[in-house]
Amino acid sequence: MDSYLFDLTPQLLHDAVLSMIAVFTLFLVASHFLFNPVRDMMRKRQEKIKDELDDAKLNQEEAQRLKAEYEEKLRNVEKEAEEILSAARKKALANETKIIAEAKEEAARIRDRAITEAELEKKKVADDVKREMISIASVMAGKVVSASINTVMQDSLIEETLKEIGDTTWLS
């Protein structure tokens, strides 16, 4: 038996080289069928995660923009509500003023009508009193005439009675 360094026989070296070739071939085959698909899957997964992060960032920016926009709209809504309330108050005040003015005008018309009706009633009463006085004077004159007074005397008595009573005396 020949003595070999570290017991490395040609058969052992041959087996070792064949084993290395087999392992290398196995590595190439495994690399082609296992590692490349795993690498592709990892690359796709990284791209998907990156895309999702980009989408999330865009969505977050969009949400911030929308939030700012809605907050601005809320501030404007409060201003618009205040403007609407202010306009409603002004309109109510104008309506109040208009209603008060119309009520005052109506009250003035009613008062004027009442004064006119009172004056007409006063004139009517005055006319009634005059008629009553004339009829009383006629009755008195008739009694006086029956006591032998002539018609001239009767007319003068009526006129004298009317002058004595006058407009102001019987109106008060």
N, CA, C and O of each residue as an XYZ file, in Angstrom:
688
protein
N       0.823     -1.140      0.000
C       0.000      0.000      0.000
C       0.873      1.209      0.000
O       1.834      1.363      0.754
N       0.510      1.966     -0.807
C       1.293      3.189     -0.907
C       0.788      4.170      0.115
O      -0.396      4.220      0.450
N       1.670      4.895      0.566
C       1.289      5.876      1.569
C       1.007      7.194      0.850
O       1.833      7.724      0.107
N      -0.188      7.688      1.104
C      -0.626      8.947      0.482
C      -0.722     10.015      1.545
O      -0.957      9.753      2.725
N      -0.532     11.208      1.082
C      -0.632     12.357      1.979
C      -2.081     12.512      2.381
O      -2.956     12.613      1.521
N      -2.344     12.532      3.654
C      -3.692     12.660      4.229
C      -4.629     11.608      3.712
O      -5.839     11.830      3.651
N      -4.126     10.525      3.356
C      -4.894      9.403      2.810
C      -5.693      9.832      1.589
O      -6.834      9.397      1.430
N      -5.149     10.646      0.744
C      -5.822     11.087     -0.468
C      -5.465     10.129     -1.600
O      -4.398     10.207     -2.209
N      -6.336      9.292     -1.833
C      -6.115      8.337     -2.900
C      -6.715      8.884     -4.173
O      -7.582      9.757     -4.135
N      -6.246      8.363     -5.323
C      -6.826      8.878     -6.558
C      -8.318      8.605     -6.609
O      -9.067      9.402     -7.175
N      -8.765      7.507     -6.037
C     -10.191      7.207     -6.042
C     -10.943      8.247     -5.211
O     -12.014      8.720     -5.590
N     -10.367      8.577     -4.101
C     -11.001      9.559     -3.215
C     -11.048     10.914     -3.901
O     -12.063     11.607     -3.836
N      -9.970     11.294     -4.553
C      -9.950     12.558     -5.269
C     -10.971     12.532     -6.397
O     -11.686     13.506     -6.630
N     -11.026     11.414     -7.087
C     -11.980     11.278     -8.166
C     -13.402     11.404     -7.625
O     -14.222     12.124     -8.195
N     -13.696     10.709     -6.532
C     -15.028     10.774     -5.921
C     -15.324     12.199     -5.425
O     -16.450     12.684     -5.536
N     -14.302     12.851     -4.882
C     -14.495     14.207     -4.376
C     -14.794     15.161     -5.518
O     -15.671     16.016     -5.387
N     -14.084     15.038     -6.644
C     -14.310     15.899     -7.797
C     -15.698     15.635     -8.351
O     -16.438     16.563     -8.678
N     -16.051     14.323     -8.453
C     -17.393     14.012     -8.954
C     -18.463     14.543     -8.009
O     -19.495     15.037     -8.462
N     -18.237     14.451     -6.733
C     -19.200     14.964     -5.753
C     -19.319     16.481     -5.892
O     -20.413     17.039     -5.802
N     -18.167     17.148     -6.117
C     -18.201     18.602     -6.284
C     -18.943     18.975     -7.553
O     -19.729     19.923     -7.555
N     -18.706     18.248     -8.623
C     -19.412     18.512     -9.885
C     -20.906     18.279     -9.672
O     -21.734     19.054    -10.151
N     -21.247     17.214     -8.955
C     -22.639     16.904     -8.705
C     -23.282     18.004     -7.847
O     -24.400     18.445     -8.112
N     -22.554     18.428     -6.827
C     -23.099     19.490     -5.956
C     -23.244     20.777     -6.750
O     -24.254     21.469     -6.625
N     -22.234     21.111     -7.576
C     -22.302     22.321     -8.394
C     -23.459     22.232     -9.362
O     -24.200     23.199     -9.536
N     -23.627     21.066    -10.004
C     -24.735     20.870    -10.930
C     -26.062     20.978    -10.175
O     -27.005     21.624    -10.631
N     -26.108     20.336     -9.021
C     -27.314     20.413     -8.197
C     -27.594     21.861     -7.796
O     -28.742     22.303     -7.768
N     -26.516     22.587     -7.488
C     -26.675     23.994     -7.120
C     -27.224     24.783     -8.299
O     -28.128     25.602     -8.133
N     -26.680     24.537     -9.500
C     -27.170     25.239    -10.692
C     -28.640     24.900    -10.960
O     -29.444     25.785    -11.252
N     -28.977     23.630    -10.859
C     -30.362     23.223    -11.103
C     -31.269     23.832    -10.029
O     -32.326     24.383    -10.335
N     -30.842     23.723     -8.774
C     -31.643     24.286     -7.680
C     -31.743     25.795     -7.831
O     -32.791     26.384     -7.566
N     -30.659     26.415     -8.254
C     -30.670     27.856     -8.457
C     -31.674     28.223     -9.535
O     -32.434     29.182     -9.401
N     -31.660     27.442    -10.604
C     -32.566     27.741    -11.705
C     -34.011     27.477    -11.315
O     -34.882     28.291    -11.624
N     -34.289     26.386    -10.657
C     -35.669     26.022    -10.352
C     -36.171     26.528     -9.000
O     -37.380     26.664     -8.817
N     -35.282     26.809     -8.054
C     -35.716     27.234     -6.729
C     -35.330     28.671     -6.414
O     -36.184     29.480     -6.050
N     -34.064     28.989     -6.552
C     -33.609     30.301     -6.130
C     -34.133     31.416     -7.017
O     -34.562     32.455     -6.517
N     -34.103     31.211     -8.338
C     -34.608     32.261     -9.231
C     -36.091     32.543     -8.986
O     -36.462     33.715     -8.911
N     -36.956     31.541     -8.857
C     -38.360     31.860     -8.551
C     -38.512     32.543     -7.188
O     -39.338     33.439     -7.016
N     -37.694     32.098     -6.218
C     -37.767     32.745     -4.912
C     -37.297     34.184     -5.025
O     -37.900     35.081     -4.435
N     -36.218     34.418     -5.781
C     -35.734     35.784     -5.989
C     -36.797     36.625     -6.698
O     -37.064     37.764     -6.314
N     -37.401     36.041     -7.743
C     -38.471     36.764     -8.457
C     -39.634     37.083     -7.510
O     -40.167     38.192     -7.509
N     -40.011     36.085     -6.709
C     -41.098     36.288     -5.760
C     -40.732     37.388     -4.761
O     -41.563     38.239     -4.444
N     -39.491     37.374     -4.265
C     -39.047     38.399     -3.314
C     -39.013     39.780     -3.984
O     -39.418     40.780     -3.391
N     -38.521     39.816     -5.235
C     -38.485     41.086     -5.963
C     -39.904     41.619     -6.161
O     -40.165     42.802     -5.944
N     -40.827     40.730     -6.578
C     -42.216     41.154     -6.771
C     -42.841     41.618     -5.457
O     -43.597     42.589     -5.419
N     -42.512     40.912     -4.396
C     -43.041     41.276     -3.092
C     -42.507     42.636     -2.667
O     -43.250     43.456     -2.128
N     -41.201     42.884     -2.910
C     -40.622     44.185     -2.590
C     -41.302     45.294     -3.398
O     -41.617     46.360     -2.870
N     -41.523     45.021     -4.690
C     -42.184     46.016     -5.535
C     -43.613     46.277     -5.054
O     -44.070     47.419     -5.015
N     -44.306     45.200     -4.690
C     -45.665     45.337     -4.201
C     -45.689     46.159     -2.911
O     -46.525     47.049     -2.755
N     -44.780     45.862     -1.994
C     -44.710     46.614     -0.733
C     -44.370     48.063     -1.011
O     -44.948     48.971     -0.413
N     -43.412     48.283     -1.936
C     -43.041     49.654     -2.290
C     -44.229     50.387     -2.891
O     -44.491     51.539     -2.543
N     -44.960     49.717     -3.806
C     -46.151     50.329     -4.405
C     -47.213     50.642     -3.348
O     -47.837     51.703     -3.370
N     -47.405     49.702     -2.427
C     -48.388     49.924     -1.370
C     -47.976     51.084     -0.470
O     -48.819     51.871     -0.041
N     -46.666     51.190     -0.182
C     -46.193     52.318      0.620
C     -46.380     53.632     -0.126
O     -46.777     54.638      0.461
N     -46.087     53.615     -1.442
C     -46.299     54.824     -2.244
C     -47.777     55.199     -2.271
O     -48.137     56.367     -2.123
N     -48.638     54.178     -2.465
C     -50.087     54.438     -2.467
C     -50.539     54.977     -1.112
O     -51.344     55.906     -1.036
N     -50.011     54.381     -0.047
C     -50.373     54.842      1.295
C     -49.935     56.291      1.497
O     -50.658     57.090      2.092
N     -48.748     56.619      0.997
C     -48.262     57.987      1.130
C     -49.147     58.942      0.331
O     -49.510     60.014      0.816
N     -49.497     58.545     -0.908
C     -50.383     59.380     -1.719
C     -51.751     59.530     -1.061
O     -52.318     60.622     -1.035
N     -52.282     58.415     -0.525
C     -53.582     58.471      0.152
C     -53.527     59.373      1.375
O     -54.466     60.118      1.657
N     -52.405     59.296      2.102
C     -52.260     60.134      3.281
C     -52.203     61.610      2.875
O     -52.821     62.456      3.521
N     -51.458     61.921      1.801
C     -51.386     63.297      1.321
C     -52.758     63.776      0.855
O     -53.157     64.907      1.134
N     -53.477     62.904      0.142
C     -54.826     63.236     -0.323
C     -55.755     63.461      0.871
O     -56.568     64.386      0.867
N     -55.630     62.613      1.888
C     -56.456     62.764      3.094
C     -56.146     64.088      3.791
O     -57.056     64.771      4.259
N     -54.876     64.447      3.861
C     -54.498     65.724      4.475
C     -55.084     66.893      3.685
O     -55.605     67.852      4.254
N     -54.985     66.786      2.363
C     -55.536     67.850      1.508
C     -57.052     67.959      1.699
O     -57.586     69.059      1.848
N     -57.740     66.815      1.692
C     -59.190     66.811      1.884
C     -59.571     67.341      3.263
O     -60.550     68.071      3.412
N     -58.787     66.966      4.260
C     -59.053     67.444      5.613
C     -58.952     68.961      5.660
O     -59.818     69.629      6.226
N     -57.891     69.507      5.064
C     -57.720     70.959      5.035
C     -58.869     71.614      4.269
O     -59.385     72.656      4.675
N     -59.259     70.994      3.164
C     -60.359     71.536      2.355
C     -61.672     71.529      3.144
O     -62.415     72.511      3.119
N     -61.957     70.436      3.836
C     -63.196     70.350      4.616
C     -63.187     71.296      5.810
O     -64.220     71.862      6.169
N     -62.025     71.464      6.420
C     -61.937     72.419      7.525
C     -62.205     73.832      7.012
O     -62.878     74.623      7.674
N     -61.678     74.142      5.835
C     -61.940     75.453      5.233
C     -63.427     75.606      4.930
O     -64.012     76.662      5.171
N     -64.033     74.548      4.401
C     -65.472     74.596      4.117
C     -66.272     74.778      5.407
O     -67.258     75.514      5.427
N     -65.852     74.116      6.475
C     -66.553     74.280      7.754
C     -66.464     75.718      8.248
O     -67.441     76.277      8.749
N     -65.274     76.314      8.101
C     -65.144     77.720      8.499
C     -66.044     78.591      7.639
O     -66.681     79.519      8.139
N     -66.098     78.291      6.333
C     -66.955     79.072      5.438
C     -68.427     78.842      5.751
O     -69.234     79.764      5.640
N     -68.781     77.627      6.139
C     -70.178     77.335      6.481
C     -70.600     78.172      7.681
O     -71.706     78.711      7.711
N     -69.721     78.278      8.664
C     -70.042     79.091      9.837
C     -70.223     80.554      9.435
O     -71.131     81.231      9.918
N     -69.344     81.037      8.541
C     -69.477     82.418      8.073
C     -70.785     82.593      7.301
O     -71.506     83.570      7.503
N     -71.086     81.634      6.411
C     -72.323     81.713      5.635
C     -73.540     81.667      6.544
O     -74.512     82.391      6.326
N     -73.490     80.822      7.558
C     -74.618     80.743      8.497
C     -74.795     82.077      9.215
O     -75.920     82.542      9.403
N     -73.699     82.682      9.607
C     -73.776     83.985     10.283
C     -74.333     85.044      9.331
O     -75.141     85.881      9.735
N     -73.903     85.009      8.066
C     -74.419     85.959      7.084
C     -75.920     85.758      6.868
O     -76.674     86.727      6.778
N     -76.348     84.501      6.786
C     -77.771     84.213      6.586
C     -78.581     84.697      7.784
O     -79.645     85.295      7.624
N     -78.065     84.433      8.997
C     -78.768     84.896     10.193
C     -78.823     86.418     10.247
O     -79.840     86.996     10.630
N     -77.734     87.057      9.866
C     -77.701     88.514      9.861
C     -78.721     89.065      8.866
O     -79.449     90.010      9.170
N     -78.766     88.468      7.682
C     -79.734     88.911      6.669
C     -81.164     88.681      7.161
O     -82.043     89.514      6.937
N     -81.391     87.558      7.825
C     -82.735     87.268      8.347
C     -83.115     88.280      9.423
O     -84.260     88.728      9.484
N     -82.146     88.641     10.277
C     -82.432     89.652     11.307
C     -82.790     90.989     10.671
O     -83.745     91.648     11.083
N     -82.006     91.388      9.651
C     -82.280     92.658      8.972
C     -83.655     92.627      8.320
O     -84.404     93.602      8.391
N     -83.986     91.511      7.685
C     -85.290     91.388      7.028
C     -86.412     91.444      8.060
O     -87.437     92.088      7.837
N     -86.213     90.764      9.192
C     -87.228     90.789     10.246
C     -87.404     92.198     10.794
O     -88.527     92.627     11.062
N     -86.293     92.925     10.964
C     -86.373     94.301     11.449
C     -87.117     95.182     10.449
O     -87.935     96.017     10.834
N     -86.826     94.987      9.153
C     -87.512     95.760      8.118
C     -89.006     95.432      8.126
O     -89.840     96.330      8.013
N     -89.341     94.147      8.260
C     -90.752     93.754      8.317
C     -91.423     94.349      9.547
O     -92.562     94.809      9.476
N     -90.720     94.340     10.671
C     -91.269     94.915     11.897
C     -91.559     96.395     11.692
O     -92.632     96.876     12.056
N     -90.608     97.118     11.110
C     -90.788     98.545     10.860
C     -91.961     98.777      9.915
O     -92.767     99.684     10.121
N     -92.048     97.952      8.883
C     -93.140     98.084      7.914
C     -94.487     97.829      8.583
O     -95.443     98.572      8.362
N     -94.563     96.780      9.401
C     -95.817     96.440     10.083
C     -96.217     97.553     11.044
O     -97.391     97.913     11.127
N     -95.242     98.100     11.771
C     -95.541     99.192     12.706
C     -96.047    100.414     11.947
O     -97.008    101.057     12.367
N     -95.396    100.734     10.825
C     -95.825    101.884     10.018
C     -97.244    101.666      9.495
O     -98.068    102.580      9.536
N     -97.531    100.456      9.004
C     -98.874    100.170      8.511
C     -99.899    100.253      9.635
O    -101.009    100.745      9.431
N     -99.530     99.774     10.823
C    -100.448     99.841     11.960
C    -100.714    101.294     12.354
O    -101.847    101.655     12.675
N     -99.673    102.122     12.329
C     -99.857    103.537     12.649
C    -100.765    104.214     11.617
O    -101.637    105.009     11.969
N    -100.547    103.885     10.335
C    -101.397    104.459      9.293
C    -102.849    104.028      9.480
O    -103.768    104.835      9.350
N    -103.042    102.745      9.786
C    -104.395    102.229     10.000
C    -105.041    102.903     11.207
O    -106.219    103.257     11.168
N    -104.267    103.080     12.279
C    -104.784    103.750     13.469
C    -105.169    105.196     13.148
O    -106.196    105.684     13.620
N    -104.347    105.880     12.346
C    -104.656    107.260     11.957
C    -105.935    107.296     11.128
O    -106.778    108.174     11.317
N    -106.081    106.332     10.199
C    -107.313    106.293      9.385
C    -108.533    106.048     10.267
O    -109.568    106.695     10.104
N    -108.402    105.112     11.197
C    -109.520    104.796     12.096
C    -109.873    106.024     12.946
O    -111.045    106.355     13.123
N    -108.829    106.697     13.470
C    -109.080    107.899     14.280
C    -109.753    108.991     13.450
O    -110.710    109.622     13.901
N    -109.241    109.213     12.216
C    -109.844    110.229     11.347
C    -111.294    109.874     11.031
O    -112.171    110.737     11.040
N    -111.536    108.594     10.752
C    -112.899    108.159     10.451
C    -113.804    108.362     11.666
O    -114.952    108.789     11.537
N    -113.266    108.047     12.854
C    -114.056    108.230     14.077
C    -114.366    109.698     14.314
O    -115.478    110.051     14.706
N    -113.369    110.557     14.074
C    -113.593    112.007     14.236
C    -114.650    112.476     13.253
O    -115.554    113.231     13.612
N    -114.531    112.021     12.000
C    -115.505    112.424     10.978
C    -116.901    111.936     11.350
O    -117.877    112.676     11.235
N    -116.987    110.679     11.798
C    -118.286    110.143     12.205
C    -118.838    110.893     13.408
O    -120.043    111.132     13.489
N    -117.963    111.270     14.351
C    -118.400    112.027     15.526
C    -118.931    113.390     15.095
O    -119.959    113.841     15.599
N    -118.237    114.051     14.166
C    -118.707    115.358     13.682
C    -120.041    115.227     12.965
O    -120.939    116.050     13.142
N    -120.162    114.154     12.132
C    -121.443    113.949     11.441
C    -122.559    113.673     12.447
O    -123.667    114.191     12.310
N    -122.263    112.859     13.455
C    -123.254    112.551     14.492
C    -123.628    113.819     15.252
O    -124.792    114.038     15.586
N    -122.609    114.660     15.522
C    -122.853    115.923     16.225
C    -123.771    116.822     15.409
O    -124.692    117.439     15.946
N    -123.507    116.891     14.088
C    -124.359    117.710     13.208
C    -125.771    117.137     13.159
O    -126.756    117.875     13.151
N    -125.853    115.812     13.127
C    -127.164    115.165     13.084
C    -127.949    115.460     14.355
O    -129.139    115.770     14.311
N    -127.252    115.355     15.502
C    -127.906    115.655     16.775
C    -128.329    117.117     16.814
O    -129.415    117.448     17.289
N    -127.442    118.003     16.297
C    -127.778    119.441     16.275
C    -129.010    119.669     15.411
O    -129.903    120.429     15.786
N    -129.060    119.016     14.262
C    -130.233    119.147     13.392
C    -131.478    118.612     14.089
O    -132.550    119.211     14.001
N    -131.335    117.477     14.784
C    -132.477    116.917     15.517
C    -132.948    117.874     16.604
O    -134.149    118.060     16.799
N    -131.995    118.483     17.314
C    -132.355    119.440     18.368
C    -133.048    120.654     17.756
O    -134.022    121.156     18.316
N    -132.564    121.124     16.629
C    -133.192    122.273     15.953
C    -134.624    121.930     15.560
O    -135.546    122.722     15.755
N    -134.787    120.746     15.008
C    -136.134    120.329     14.614
C    -137.056    120.238     15.835
O    -138.214    120.655     15.804
N    -136.492    119.673     16.910
C    -137.285    119.553     18.142
C    -137.653    120.928     18.667
O    -138.786    121.159     19.087
N    -136.689    121.843     18.641
C    -136.953    123.206     19.123
C    -137.993    123.898     18.257
O    -138.866    124.617     18.742
N    -137.866    123.651     16.935
C    -138.849    124.266     16.020
C    -140.236    123.703     16.313
O    -141.221    124.441     16.344
N    -140.305    122.398     16.525
C    -141.622    121.817     16.806
C    -142.153    122.329     18.146
O    -143.350    122.587     18.273
N    -141.277    122.480     19.150
C    -141.720    123.023     20.443
C    -142.173    124.466     20.264
O    -143.205    124.892     20.783
N    -141.350    125.208     19.500
C    -141.720    126.609     19.261
C    -143.043    126.701     18.521
O    -143.849    127.592     18.792
N    -143.270    125.787     17.591
C    -144.532    125.789     16.841
C    -145.700    125.477     17.764
O    -146.760    126.098     17.677
N    -145.492    124.501     18.653
C    -146.558    124.171     19.613
C    -146.840    125.369     20.504
O    -147.997    125.705     20.752
N    -145.773    126.018     20.989
C    -145.953    127.208     21.831
C    -146.640    128.308     21.054
O    -147.538    128.985     21.555
N    -146.208    128.469     19.843
C    -146.798    129.520     19.013
C    -148.266    129.218     18.757
O    -149.112    130.111     18.723
N    -148.544    127.916     18.575
C    -149.948    127.545     18.346
C    -150.799    127.867     19.550
O    -151.931    128.327     19.405
N    -150.276    127.636     20.726
C    -151.010    127.946     21.946
C    -151.176    129.456     22.093
O    -152.235    129.954     22.476
N    -150.088    130.169     21.774
C    -150.153    131.626     21.876
C    -151.143    132.173     20.847
O    -151.911    133.084     21.156
N    -151.136    131.647     19.667
C    -152.032    132.097     18.597
C    -153.473    131.784     19.007
O    -154.388    132.583     18.808
N    -153.635    130.634     19.565
C    -154.995    130.315     19.981
C    -155.442    131.287     21.069
O    -156.638    131.471     21.294
N    -154.491    131.894     21.728
C    -154.827    132.900     22.719
C    -154.952    134.271     22.049
O    -154.797    135.291     22.721
N    -155.218    134.317     20.796
C    -155.491    135.508     20.006
C    -154.258    136.325     19.635
O    -154.231    137.535     19.857
N    -153.305    135.719     19.110
C    -152.163    136.450     18.563
C    -152.210    136.214     17.066
O    -152.544    135.126     16.597
N    -151.881    137.218     16.356
C    -151.924    137.089     14.901
C    -150.676    136.388     14.365
O    -149.726    136.167     15.115
N    -150.667    136.042     13.094
C    -149.564    135.277     12.475
C    -148.276    136.058     12.431
O    -147.202    135.460     12.497
N    -148.335    137.322     12.327
C    -147.126    138.136     12.311
C    -146.468    138.033     13.680
O    -145.251    137.887     13.791
N    -147.268    138.108     14.686
C    -146.754    138.003     16.039
C    -146.162    136.615     16.273
O    -145.133    136.477     16.934
N    -146.820    135.579     15.725
C    -146.344    134.200     15.883
C    -144.980    134.033     15.225
O    -144.086    133.451     15.838
N    -144.788    134.511     14.023
C    -143.506    134.402     13.313
C    -142.401    135.143     14.058
O    -141.271    134.665     14.160
N    -142.746    136.310     14.571
C    -141.726    137.071     15.288
C    -141.323    136.340     16.564
O    -140.149    136.357     16.933
N    -142.270    135.700     17.244
C    -141.943    134.933     18.444
C    -141.014    133.753     18.110
O    -140.067    133.493     18.852
N    -141.269    133.049     17.022
C    -140.441    131.912     16.616
C    -139.030    132.374     16.295
O    -138.046    131.774     16.728
N    -138.952    133.459     15.524
C    -137.637    133.981     15.157
C    -136.877    134.446     16.387
O    -135.679    134.193     16.511
N    -137.555    135.115     17.282
C    -136.924    135.611     18.498
C    -136.436    134.455     19.355
O    -135.339    134.530     19.908
N    -137.222    133.381     19.483
C    -136.836    132.214     20.256
C    -135.605    131.562     19.645
O    -134.678    131.183     20.362
N    -135.593    131.433     18.335
C    -134.442    130.818     17.655
C    -133.192    131.675     17.820
O    -132.095    131.146     18.000
N    -133.351    132.980     17.759
C    -132.192    133.858     17.920
C    -131.652    133.774     19.345
O    -130.440    133.790     19.556
N    -132.552    133.685     20.319
C    -132.122    133.603     21.710
C    -131.363    132.305     21.975
O    -130.325    132.294     22.637
N    -131.900    131.230     21.448
C    -131.243    129.944     21.661
C    -129.944    129.912     20.877
O    -128.909    129.533     21.426
N    -129.970    130.294     19.628
C    -128.775    130.349     18.793
C    -128.097    128.998     18.593
O    -128.491    127.991     19.182
N    -127.079    129.004     17.757
C    -126.364    127.744     17.461
C    -125.539    127.289     18.644
O    -125.499    126.094     18.937
N    -124.880    128.206     19.334
C    -123.954    127.811     20.393
C    -124.679    127.409     21.657
O    -124.195    126.553     22.398
N    -125.831    128.006     21.922
C    -126.528    127.722     23.166
C    -127.043    126.303     23.197
O    -126.838    125.612     24.196
N    -127.685    125.846     22.182
C    -128.260    124.515     22.203
C    -127.255    123.432     21.858
O    -127.537    122.261     22.109
N    -126.067    123.764     21.280
C    -125.047    122.753     20.971
C    -124.298    122.307     22.209
O    -123.829    121.169     22.260
N    -124.172    123.147     23.188
C    -123.380    122.789     24.373
C    -124.155    122.093     25.390
O    -123.617    121.733     26.437
